[in-house]
Amino acid sequence: MKRIVILGGSFAGLTAAYKLKRNLREDAEIILISRTDKFWFIPSLIWVPFGRRKRDQISFDLKEALEKQGILFYHEGAKQIFPEKNLLTTEKRDLSYDYLIIATGPAYNFQLLSGLGPKTGYTHSVCNINEAEECKNAWEEFVKDPGPIVVGATQFASCFGAAYEVIFNVEHQLRKLKIRKKVPSITYLTSEPFLSHFGIGGMFGSRPMIEAFFKFRGISAITNAAIKEIQTNKILLEDGREVPFKFAIIIPPFVGQDVVRNSEGIGNEKGFVEVDHEYRHKKYKNIFAAGVAAVVPSPGPTPIPVGVPKTGYMSEVMAEVAAKNIIADIKNTKHKPKPFEKITPLCIMDAGDMEVFIVGTNMFPPRKFNALIPNIFGDWMKILFEKYYLWKMKTGRVYLP
Ligand SMILES: Cc1cc2nc3c(=O)[nH]c(=O)nc-3n(C[C@H](O)[C@H](O)[C@H](O)COP(=O)(O)OP(=O)(O)OC[C@H]3O[C@@H](n4cnc5c(N)ncnc54)[C@H](O)[C@@H]3O)c2cc1C
């Protein structure tokens, strides 16, 4: 019996675990290790600061869900991988494996810039539930005595979609609270070369749409921005400009998790894992990486460096491909690669009081087809999807769309 160990219990890790168990049944022992004991629907974190979503509405317990499917769950952090020995260490044990899937997502590099982040700086973040809840407290204080707002993403960040969603929600909340006029400026600050580049080179029709949304809502934008430093009430840019703020949410740069950075021969200098089109490690053929943990190609250089986003859907697809190829190894069947560039960009972007459904044929331009379809009747599709997705993942139905 083969032992397959999966590091990470989120979009990529959970998808891989269910897929492997469903196909291999008693032929493999599947163990999932996660530092968090819950699955979090991270896309809904953008609503936590404004009270629209609370922790219990967007999470479920991994242990119960996994054990129901016959998958072992260890709630602990993985510390180091020894690929030559097919062995890894965690906070609690040493564990050997036949196959390993690294799905540990990103760590957030707040240290890159002085003054960045809620712990060591002056900006807020919504990248995990604790930060999002801290941000909620700060927002509640801010609305009592408002001032200028900045929302954005630093150089090397790769989650621009979330920054757009946050700024639209901020503006919408101010209107709801009838204090929009008390806020002198709302600025979107981004390393993207143009609005709606998203780190994937943009999409046909996206730029005029986002520019119109900004104009209509009175949001100004600074693109090609490289942040030098953040001080108590202002952001200093490398080109000498200063952007004042009283409340700021800035997406930080992403790096790989410690377990990858501490393991020789596993990751690149940033701690992400180089993989082939099967999401298999370039050197160690029994190690795979999926989701944000994997290195993916880029659409080309930009004046200020940006990261390529790896959304929940892309993370799932990568994990599915990795799982299929492990199954092919074990059952000696045909391998099924899928290059990252061929994955469909697919997501719903919340725009405050409405949402936009985004779909395309492939990741980077030129694309045969892409569409951005606004839902002008509200922003309920994403909430419905959240509920459906949590049910799907809790019950292990990863074969559903
Ligand atoms: C604010 C925000 C909004 C977003 N909105 C959207 C959206 O609207 N749509 C969309 O498609 N995508 C969105 N994304 C992106 C989406 O959340 C990611 O694509 C997705 O979470 C990536 O999944 P993953 O499994 O690769 O990693 P993660 O979700 O980051 O999960 C990593 C897992 O690894 C575990 N882990 C980490 N280190 C260790 C360790 N050493 N040992 C054991 N376990 C470890 C963690 O506990 C976690 O379970 C958003 C992201 C953010 C931050």
Ligand as a Chemical Component Dictionary entry (heavy atoms), coordinates in Angstrom:
data_LIG
# 
_chem_comp.id                   LIG 
_chem_comp.type                 NON-POLYMER 
_chem_comp.pdbx_formal_charge   0 
_chem_comp.three_letter_code    LIG 
# 
loop_
_chem_comp_atom.comp_id 
_chem_comp_atom.atom_id 
_chem_comp_atom.alt_atom_id 
_chem_comp_atom.type_symbol 
_chem_comp_atom.charge 
_chem_comp_atom.model_Cartn_x 
_chem_comp_atom.model_Cartn_y 
_chem_comp_atom.model_Cartn_z 
_chem_comp_atom.pdbx_ordinal 
LIG C1  C1  C 0 -8.163  38.045 0.524  1  
LIG C2  C2  C 0 -8.159  37.010 -0.567 2  
LIG C3  C3  C 0 -9.242  36.922 -1.422 3  
LIG C4  C4  C 0 -9.255  35.981 -2.440 4  
LIG N1  N1  N 0 -10.349 35.919 -3.264 5  
LIG C5  C5  C 0 -10.406 34.953 -4.188 6  
LIG C6  C6  C 0 -11.552 34.823 -5.022 7  
LIG O1  O1  O 0 -12.490 35.621 -4.936 8  
LIG N2  N2  N 0 -11.597 33.800 -5.890 9  
LIG C7  C7  C 0 -10.572 32.909 -6.005 10 
LIG O2  O2  O 0 -10.658 31.982 -6.799 11 
LIG N3  N3  N 0 -9.463  33.017 -5.255 12 
LIG C8  C8  C 0 -9.349  34.004 -4.350 13 
LIG N4  N4  N 0 -8.246  34.118 -3.577 14 
LIG C9  C9  C 0 -7.148  33.176 -3.790 15 
LIG C10 C10 C 0 -7.406  31.857 -3.086 16 
LIG O3  O3  O 0 -7.692  32.092 -1.741 17 
LIG C11 C11 C 0 -6.187  30.980 -3.259 18 
LIG O4  O4  O 0 -6.089  30.671 -4.619 19 
LIG C12 C12 C 0 -6.290  29.689 -2.499 20 
LIG O5  O5  O 0 -6.482  29.908 -1.132 21 
LIG C13 C13 C 0 -5.024  28.872 -2.726 22 
LIG O6  O6  O 0 -5.194  27.634 -2.148 23 
LIG P1  P1  P 0 -3.959  26.766 -1.675 24 
LIG O7  O7  O 0 -4.530  25.467 -1.275 25 
LIG O8  O8  O 0 -2.890  26.789 -2.686 26 
LIG O9  O9  O 0 -3.317  27.540 -0.418 27 
LIG P2  P2  P 0 -3.969  28.198 0.940  28 
LIG O10 O10 O 0 -5.397  28.429 0.731  29 
LIG O11 O11 O 0 -3.085  29.307 1.244  30 
LIG O12 O12 O 0 -3.797  27.034 1.980  31 
LIG C14 C14 C 0 -2.586  26.589 2.466  32 
LIG C15 C15 C 0 -2.811  25.446 3.435  33 
LIG O13 O13 O 0 -1.545  24.958 3.857  34 
LIG C16 C16 C 0 -1.505  24.878 5.273  35 
LIG N5  N5  N 0 -0.108  25.057 5.666  36 
LIG C17 C17 C 0 0.725   26.077 5.416  37 
LIG N6  N6  N 0 1.950   25.805 5.899  38 
LIG C18 C18 C 0 1.888   24.583 6.443  39 
LIG C19 C19 C 0 2.833   23.757 7.079  40 
LIG N7  N7  N 0 4.092   24.110 7.276  41 
LIG N8  N8  N 0 2.420   22.546 7.523  42 
LIG C20 C20 C 0 1.140   22.146 7.365  43 
LIG N9  N9  N 0 0.224   22.893 6.757  44 
LIG C21 C21 C 0 0.594   24.090 6.302  45 
LIG C22 C22 C 0 -2.451  25.965 5.749  46 
LIG O14 O14 O 0 -2.877  25.704 7.055  47 
LIG C23 C23 C 0 -3.562  25.832 4.706  48 
LIG O15 O15 O 0 -4.405  24.767 5.055  49 
LIG C24 C24 C 0 -8.180  35.080 -2.575 50 
LIG C25 C25 C 0 -7.084  35.168 -1.720 51 
LIG C26 C26 C 0 -7.061  36.133 -0.721 52 
LIG C27 C27 C 0 -5.861  36.225 0.192  53 
# 
loop_
_chem_comp_bond.comp_id 
_chem_comp_bond.atom_id_1 
_chem_comp_bond.atom_id_2 
_chem_comp_bond.value_order 
_chem_comp_bond.pdbx_ordinal 
LIG C1  C2  SING 1  
LIG C2  C3  SING 2  
LIG C2  C26 DOUB 3  
LIG C3  C4  DOUB 4  
LIG C4  N1  SING 5  
LIG C4  C24 SING 6  
LIG N1  C5  DOUB 7  
LIG C5  C6  SING 8  
LIG C5  C8  SING 9  
LIG C6  O1  DOUB 10 
LIG C6  N2  SING 11 
LIG N2  C7  SING 12 
LIG C7  O2  DOUB 13 
LIG C7  N3  SING 14 
LIG N3  C8  DOUB 15 
LIG C8  N4  SING 16 
LIG N4  C9  SING 17 
LIG N4  C24 SING 18 
LIG C9  C10 SING 19 
LIG C10 O3  SING 20 
LIG C10 C11 SING 21 
LIG C11 O4  SING 22 
LIG C11 C12 SING 23 
LIG C12 O5  SING 24 
LIG C12 C13 SING 25 
LIG C13 O6  SING 26 
LIG O6  P1  SING 27 
LIG P1  O7  DOUB 28 
LIG P1  O8  SING 29 
LIG P1  O9  SING 30 
LIG O9  P2  SING 31 
LIG P2  O10 DOUB 32 
LIG P2  O11 SING 33 
LIG P2  O12 SING 34 
LIG O12 C14 SING 35 
LIG C14 C15 SING 36 
LIG C15 O13 SING 37 
LIG C15 C23 SING 38 
LIG O13 C16 SING 39 
LIG C16 N5  SING 40 
LIG C16 C22 SING 41 
LIG N5  C17 SING 42 
LIG N5  C21 SING 43 
LIG C17 N6  DOUB 44 
LIG N6  C18 SING 45 
LIG C18 C19 SING 46 
LIG C18 C21 DOUB 47 
LIG C19 N7  SING 48 
LIG C19 N8  DOUB 49 
LIG N8  C20 SING 50 
LIG C20 N9  DOUB 51 
LIG N9  C21 SING 52 
LIG C22 O14 SING 53 
LIG C22 C23 SING 54 
LIG C23 O15 SING 55 
LIG C24 C25 DOUB 56 
LIG C25 C26 SING 57 
LIG C26 C27 SING 58 
# 
